[in-house]
Amino acid sequence: MILVNNNSSLRIAIQKGGRLSEKTLNLLENIGLEFDNYKNRILVPCRNYDVELLLIRDDDIPEYVQDGICELGFVGHNVTAESKADVTGLRALGFGKCRLSVAVPKNNGIKTLKDLDGCRIATSYPVLTRDHFEKQGIRIKTIEISGAVEIAPTLNVADAIADIVSTGGTLKTNGLVELETILNSQAELIQTNQPIDAHKSELIEKLLSRIGARQQAEKSRYIMMNAPSGAVERICDIIPSLKSPTVLPLAENDMVAIHSVIPTDRFWEVMEELKSAGASGIVILPIENMIV
């Protein structure tokens, strides 16, 4: 039996296996944490940071964090919301994006949520599903299913489903169409509301800083270009940079090099503008981590 975490190491719960496990471990490794043999263990110490990982089922993570067994947990927001756990969401992580949606058989005449009044809804998320329908005054019977929810209407177990959707491919394969979204979700970092000592609080702040630097780097790119000196002002107006660009003289007369950081999603939008303004030799590079 695992007791409340009273040792000095910060304990973090993560999914032992599943769609979030690999990306969570990659994030931790990318912010400098080193672990050995985590695939064959439940409690894994970090080699270079006062942290240990607890690898458990994702459904158990909110409760373990709520009870203070772990100070932090990486888990899908859908899992936290379904559990109703008393925890604090610290940061959305940008991966594991999905949605909990109501879906119905195609061409069965159901067009709105109200058409499901009195119907059976198969789901692995009975709490969120009931809450959503109750708020709209619609009576349903939830059929709780732990897996393969999408086949419930075909088997006449239910009239519709409420299930996690990523691309919608599984719904289409099973002749289902989305009717309404109950909840949008992604991976998040949650924290216990139990008391945390000063040492662990400091570790958490440092981890949050590292994660923030990594997230900022993932949505930014380093851009370099050459340009005539007379075009610098116009180019600086075009670049959607966080800070003022760096401008360096080149050996060629009246030519400069311009270096800056731009949001990834804006690069293609402004590239043609930069070329029109006189920029040439445009190079874009990934950023490993970024402190702003």
Number of C-alpha atoms within 10 A of each C-alpha: 3 6 10 13 15 13 7 11 18 24 25 24 28 25 24 20 13 10 12 20 17 13 14 21 18 11 16 16 12 15 18 12 17 15 18 11 8 16 10 10 12 13 15 19 20 17 12 10 14 15 21 18 25 23 21 16 14 22 16 16 28 31 20 24 27 22 18 22 21 27 27 28 28 26 28 27 24 22 20 24 16 16 17 13 17 17 22 16 16 13 15 16 19 11 15 19 17 19 21 22 22 23 26 27 21 15 10 9 9 16 12 10 15 14 11 19 14 12 16 20 28 29 28 20 22 19 15 21 24 16 12 15 17 12 8 10 11 16 15 16 16 21 20 14 17 10 11 11 21 27 20 21 21 14 9 10 16 21 21 30 30 28 26 24 20 15 11 14 11 13 22 14 10 15 17 24 17 20 18 14 16 18 16 14 23 18 23 22 21 26 24 23 15 15 9 17 11 9 12 17 14 12 16 18 11 12 16 16 14 20 20 19 17 21 17 18 21 16 14 24 23 17 19 20 19 21 24 18 17 13 15 21 10 13 21 17 11 14 22 17 19 12 11 13 20 13 18 12 15 14 7 8 9 11 17 22 21 20 20 20 23 21 17 16 11 15 17 9 10 16 15 11 15 22 15 11 18 17 22 15 11 16 12 17 11 14 15 15 17 15 10 8
